Amino acid sequence: PGNLVGYRGNINQTYSFLLTGAISGTIWGTTIYTDDSSLVTAAVHSGFVQVGQVVVVTIIILAGQSSYTSSTQNGVTSAG
């Protein structure tokens, strides 16, 4: 999926996705991201994948946070 909005409410559920790292969308947060963040961009930002690399990532759905920290990592800047 492009983001995890469709998984909202599935708190503490774990999912694995095959994805290709890309910088193709906006993300909010650092380590913990909003569910409307681009999944492939968050994976690059977090360092789990490089642009163009194909990997399986495992995601745990958490409850919404009261705030999200912005940062620049791996050539990607997230919003707060």
N, C-alpha and C positions, 0 to 999 in steps of 0.2 A: 504493500500500500504506500501511497505518497506520504501519508501521515497516519496517526493512530486515533483519530477522532472516532472512528467506528468501534473502537475498543474501549471507549470511555465507560467507566462504571465497572469494568472487569478487574477491580482492585485485587492486587496480589496474584493475578494470573500471569503466567509466563508464556511467551510466544517466540518462535524462531522464524527468521525471515532470511531468504537469500537476496542479497542486494549488491548493487554495483555502486561504489563510492562516487559521489558527485557533489558539486556545489551548485545546487539548482533550486534552492528555496530559502525561505526565511526560517530562522530558529530562535527560540526564546529559552534561555537557561544555560546552565553549565553542569554537566554530569546528569542532572535531572532536568528534562526538557518538557515543555508543554506538549499536549497530545496533538496540537495543530502544527507543530514544527515539522519541517521536512525530514523524513526519516533518514534519507541518504546523506543529507547535509549534516545532521546531528551526528551520524556515525563518523564522518570525516572530522568534524570539530572535536569529538571525543577521542579521536586517535585509534578507533577500532578498525578503520579501513582508510586506504589512500584513494584519491580520485582515480577511477578506472579499475580499481581492484575489486574482485568479486569475492564476497565472504558470506558466511552465515552468522547473523547476529542474534543474540537472545535478549529479549526485552521483558522487563517486569513492569506491569502497569501499576502505578502508584496513584494515590489520591492527589487531587490538585493541591499545589503548595500555595502558601500565602504570598510568596514572591519568588522570583527567579533571577539568578545572578547572570549578568552579561560578562563576556570575556572574549578574548581573541586567542584562538588556539589552532594550530595546524592550518593556518591561512584562512580561517573562517572566523568572522565576528558574529557573536550572538547578541540578541537584544535582551534586556532585563525586564 
